[in-house]
Amino acid sequence: MSTPTILLIVFAISLIGAVMAYRRASTLAAAQATQLHSRPVYHASYVACWATIPSLLLLAAWLITAPILISTDIRAKIPEETLAQSELTEGLAYGIVESLGSGLRVLPADERETVTDQTPVKDLSALLRKRGVPVASAGADWMVPLAVELNALQVISRWVMTIAVIVLAGFGAGWGYKKIAPRLRARNSVEGVVRGALIAASSIAILTTIGIVFSMLFETVDFFSRISPAEFFFGTVWEPRFSAAGSTGSAGSFGFIPLLAGTLYIGAVAMLIAVPIGLFAAIYMAEYAKNRSRSVVKPLLEVLAGIPTIVYGFFALVTVGPFLRDLSTEINGLVTGNYSSFIQAQSVLTAGLVMAIMLIPFVSSLSDDIITSVPRSLRDGSLGLGATRSETIKKVVLPAALPGIVSALLLTASRAIGETMIVVLAAGVAANLTLDPFQPMTTITVKIVAQLTGDLEFDSPQTLVAFALGMTLFVITLCLNIYALYIVRKYKEQYE
């Protein structure tokens, strides 16, 4: 029985138990209203919790542990000569066994019964291919008995799991129904379950962050055990060399400064363009625009936020970059008579300009929501004292909204720092160290992708450096968040 079917049965049992519990609690409430501790709906929820939570926990534990135990048992029966070669060979052999076992479940019952431990692998493969099941051609005859055993173990495990989960759901519903009584503190139990679910949900962000940090931390430590941290953090040349396996040649140069400079430079250009435009647009929509104009302008701005970044990259590559290059050619020709371009199609300016277009809706939409949340009484008080609308915005509204605006700008800056596709297509992948905005540069995220592209193993500095870059970028954004939080707390004011 499939997992969705099991879940459907468990929820059906839970629903039936909840309805029965509600009716019984309602009967008790009618007979002994003064003695009933919790309302009938809490008794129904109490029974539903007993029916679903233990059975779902058992289902999750079974789905996690059963495949591991079955895989361990089957791998232990793989011939010694295969196990002695390498882990890759063992994994490939088990993958073929697993595909044969999966194919057996597709076959009709009469054909499945014809497959025994003595069936040659070529006959079984031909039978499966006839049924449209893709099977690797590198199988051996010893794989057939293991495939038959694997299939049998999986079928048995699935049926035992189904019976156990359904029985536990029924037992839980019956247990909860039996516990219903006038003084049962069903509400306390249900609220405890809800509290636990909320704590688990709120813990996901923390656990995810911890997992991300530790997944990068160990690989970063491994990288710095091979490459000096001083060479990484203070190096000005980025030229990692992917040498052949077993080669003792130079690992190349891993200078971090060109990547950091490109990240900050492109992000600064984008923010320099996006922040004024987005902030002015937010002020117009919140303070000056009529409702009819606002209902048109704001959705049009927010359309930009829904465009995939790869589309912005194509726009930069095909339109913006060539336009800036041709424009610089014409300007240079008119000024000096030499019709040569001083702006390259892939440059910091191109990437920053296109990225700014992408960031404008983030600044405008978030700032607009923050500005409109400022209490109307502050505006009325300022206008009542004789201040103009522009003075009210500058002296009252914007200071009141400053903490929220800083948060919006922080979110925008984080988006700019983490952007990849626009930089690849609009600024190139050259790790240059220059102050010229008309030259190509690259960012940290682009090099992380470049170092992890392809079928690679994390056993060389050329691949491990991606984790060092990711960890460094994480620390930079963390420091940015801490500083922004300091700014918000420093200037935050409470308005009644």
ZIBEL-V368966 format. One record per pair of residues at least 12 apart in sequence whose ideal C-beta (glycine too) atoms are under 7 Angstrom apart, sorted by the first residue. I is the first residue (numbers start at 0). GAP is how many residues later the second one is. D is the distance in Angstrom with one decimal. If there is no record, write none. Layout:
<<I GAP D> <I GAP D>>
//
This chain:
<<0 157 6.8> <0 161 4.5> <5 53 6.5> <5 156 5.7> <5 159 5.7> <8 157 5.7> <9 42 6.0> <9 45 5.2> <9 46 6.8> <9 155 6.6> <9 159 4.6> <12 38 5.4> <12 156 4.6> <12 157 5.7> <12 160 5.5> <13 34 4.6> <13 37 4.0> <13 38 4.8> <13 155 7.0> <13 159 6.7> <16 30 4.4> <16 31 6.4> <16 34 5.0> <16 156 3.4> <16 159 6.6> <16 160 6.0> <17 26 4.0> <17 27 7.0> <17 29 5.5> <17 30 4.4> <19 157 6.1> <20 22 4.8> <20 23 4.7> <20 25 6.9> <20 26 3.9> <20 155 6.8> <20 156 5.6> <20 159 5.9> <21 18 5.0> <21 19 6.8> <21 21 6.7> <21 22 4.0> <23 156 5.5> <24 15 3.6> <24 18 3.8> <24 155 6.0> <25 14 4.7> <27 154 5.5> <31 150 5.1> <34 147 4.3> <34 148 6.7> <35 146 5.1> <36 145 6.8> <36 146 5.3> <36 147 6.3> <36 148 5.6> <37 146 6.7> <37 147 6.6> <37 148 4.1> <37 149 4.0> <41 144 4.1> <41 145 4.3> <41 148 5.3> <42 137 5.4> <42 141 6.9> <42 143 4.7> <44 145 4.5> <45 130 5.6> <45 140 4.0> <45 143 5.7> <45 144 5.7> <46 126 5.8> <46 129 3.7> <46 130 5.4> <48 141 6.5> <48 144 5.2> <49 122 4.0> <49 123 6.3> <49 125 5.7> <49 126 3.4> <50 118 5.1> <50 121 4.6> <50 122 3.9> <50 125 6.8> <53 114 5.6> <53 118 5.2> <54 110 4.9> <54 113 4.6> <54 114 3.9> <54 117 6.4> <57 106 6.4> <57 107 5.6> <57 110 5.7> <58 106 4.9> <61 99 4.6> <65 91 4.7> <65 95 6.9> <69 80 6.8> <69 83 4.9> <69 84 6.4> <69 87 6.6> <73 20 6.8> <73 23 6.5> <73 72 5.6> <73 75 6.9> <73 76 5.2> <74 15 6.9> <74 19 5.8> <76 69 6.0> <77 12 6.5> <77 15 5.9> <77 16 6.9> <78 63 5.9> <95 40 4.9> <95 42 6.7> <95 43 5.1> <95 47 5.8> <96 46 5.0> <96 49 4.8> <96 50 5.2> <96 53 6.1> <97 52 6.7> <98 36 5.7> <98 37 6.4> <99 24 6.4> <99 35 6.5> <99 39 6.9> <99 43 6.1> <99 44 6.9> <99 47 3.6> <100 46 4.4> <100 49 3.9> <100 50 4.2> <100 53 6.8> <102 25 4.1> <102 30 4.1> <102 32 6.2> <103 43 6.5> <103 44 6.9> <103 47 4.4> <104 46 6.1> <105 25 5.8> <105 27 5.5> <106 24 6.3> <110 16 6.6> <114 33 6.4> <116 27 6.6> <116 28 4.1> <116 31 6.3> <118 25 5.2> <119 21 5.7> <120 18 4.2> <120 19 6.1> <120 20 5.1> <120 22 5.7> <120 23 5.4> <123 20 5.7> <124 14 6.1> <215 251 4.8> <215 254 5.1> <215 255 4.6> <215 258 7.0> <216 254 6.6> <218 239 6.2> <218 245 5.5> <218 248 3.7> <219 247 4.9> <219 248 4.8> <219 251 4.5> <221 242 5.6> <222 238 6.1> <222 241 3.8> <222 242 5.8> <222 244 6.3> <222 245 4.6> <223 244 6.9> <225 235 5.0> <226 27 5.6> <226 234 5.3> <230 23 6.5> <231 22 5.2> <231 24 5.3> <231 236 6.5> <232 23 5.5> <233 23 6.9> <234 18 6.0> <234 19 6.2> <234 20 2.7> <234 21 6.3> <234 22 6.5> <235 19 4.9> <235 21 5.1> <235 22 6.5> <235 197 5.7> <236 16 4.2> <236 18 4.6> <237 15 6.5> <237 16 6.8> <237 17 5.0> <237 20 5.1> <237 21 6.2> <237 193 3.7> <238 13 5.0> <238 14 4.6> <239 12 4.2> <239 14 6.0> <239 211 7.0> <239 222 4.7> <239 225 6.3> <241 220 5.2> <250 210 4.6> <250 211 6.8> <253 207 6.9> <253 211 5.5> <255 216 6.9> <256 176 6.5> <257 173 4.3> <257 174 6.3> <257 175 4.4> <258 172 6.0> <258 183 6.6> <258 184 6.5> <258 185 4.8> <258 188 5.6> <259 184 6.9> <260 172 5.7> <261 179 3.6> <261 180 5.0> <261 181 5.0> <262 154 6.0> <262 180 4.2> <262 181 5.1> <264 83 5.6> <264 176 6.2> <265 82 5.6> <265 85 5.0> <265 86 5.3> <265 89 6.8> <265 157 6.3> <265 161 6.1> <265 175 6.6> <265 177 6.2> <266 146 6.5> <266 149 4.1> <266 150 5.3> <268 79 6.0> <268 80 6.6> <268 83 2.8> <268 168 6.5> <269 82 4.6> <269 85 3.9> <269 86 4.5> <269 89 5.8> <269 146 5.0> <270 141 6.9> <270 142 6.2> <270 145 6.2> <272 79 6.7> <272 80 6.5> <272 83 3.6> <273 82 4.1> <273 85 3.9> <273 86 5.1> <273 89 5.6> <273 138 6.7> <274 88 5.9> <274 134 6.4> <276 83 5.5> <277 82 4.7> <277 85 2.7> <277 86 4.1> <277 89 6.5> <278 84 6.1> <278 88 5.6> <280 20 6.5> <280 83 4.2> <281 82 4.7> <281 85 3.6> <281 86 4.1> <281 89 5.9> <282 88 6.7> <282 110 6.3> <284 12 6.0> <284 13 5.7> <284 83 5.1> <285 82 5.2> <285 85 4.1> <285 86 4.9> <286 102 7.0> <286 106 5.7> <297 70 6.8> <300 59 6.8> <300 60 4.8> <300 63 5.3> <300 64 6.7> <301 59 5.2> <301 63 5.7> <303 53 6.7> <303 54 6.6> <303 56 6.4> <303 57 4.5> <304 56 4.1> <304 57 6.4> <308 49 6.7> <308 110 6.5> <308 112 4.5> <308 113 5.7> <309 111 4.8> <311 42 5.3> <311 45 7.0> <311 46 5.3> <311 110 5.1> <312 108 4.5> <312 109 4.9> <312 111 6.6> <312 112 3.6> <312 113 6.3> <313 111 6.8> <314 39 6.3> <315 34 5.5> <315 35 6.7> <315 38 4.0> <315 106 6.2> <315 109 5.7> <315 110 3.5> <316 108 4.4> <316 109 6.5> <319 30 5.5> <319 33 6.1> <319 34 5.5> <320 24 3.6> <320 25 6.1> <320 29 4.7> <320 105 6.3> <321 23 5.6> <323 19 4.8> <323 25 6.5> <323 26 5.9> <324 16 4.8> <324 18 5.6> <324 19 6.6> <324 20 4.7> <327 13 4.8> <327 14 5.0> <327 15 3.8> <328 12 4.5> <341 96 5.9> <342 95 4.4> <343 94 6.3> <343 95 6.4> <343 96 6.0> <345 80 6.3> <345 81 5.8> <345 82 4.1> <345 94 4.6> <346 80 6.5> <346 90 6.7> <346 91 5.1> <346 92 5.9> <346 93 5.6> <347 79 6.1> <347 89 4.4> <347 91 6.8> <347 93 5.3> <348 88 4.7> <348 89 6.0> <349 76 4.5> <349 77 6.6> <350 71 5.9> <350 72 5.3> <350 75 3.9> <350 76 3.7> <353 68 5.5> <353 72 5.4> <354 61 6.0> <354 64 5.9> <354 67 5.2> <357 64 6.9> <358 53 5.2> <358 56 6.4> <358 57 6.1> <361 49 6.5> <361 50 4.8> <361 53 6.3> <362 45 6.2> <362 46 6.9> <362 49 5.4> <365 42 3.6> <365 45 6.8> <366 38 5.5> <366 41 5.3> <369 31 4.8> <369 34 3.4> <369 35 5.8> <369 38 6.5> <370 26 6.2> <370 30 5.0> <373 23 5.3> <373 26 4.7> <373 27 5.4> <374 120 5.5> <377 18 5.3> <377 22 6.1> <377 117 6.5> <378 13 5.8> <378 17 6.8> <378 18 6.6> <381 14 4.6> <399 93 6.8> <399 95 6.2> <401 89 5.2> <402 85 4.2> <402 88 6.0> <402 89 4.5> <405 78 5.7> <405 81 5.3> <405 82 5.5> <406 77 6.8> <406 81 6.3> <409 70 6.6> <409 71 6.8> <409 74 4.2> <412 67 6.7> <413 63 5.8> <416 60 6.5> <417 27 5.9> <418 26 6.9> <419 25 4.4> <419 26 5.8> <419 29 6.1> <422 19 6.4> <422 20 5.0> <422 23 5.2> <423 22 5.6> <426 13 5.5> <426 14 5.7> <426 15 6.2> <427 12 3.7> <427 14 6.3> <428 13 5.1> <428 17 5.9> <428 21 6.4> <429 12 6.1> <443 25 5.1> <443 29 5.1> <446 22 6.2> <447 18 4.7> <447 21 5.1> <447 22 5.8> <450 12 6.0> <450 14 5.8> <450 15 4.1> <451 14 4.9>>
//
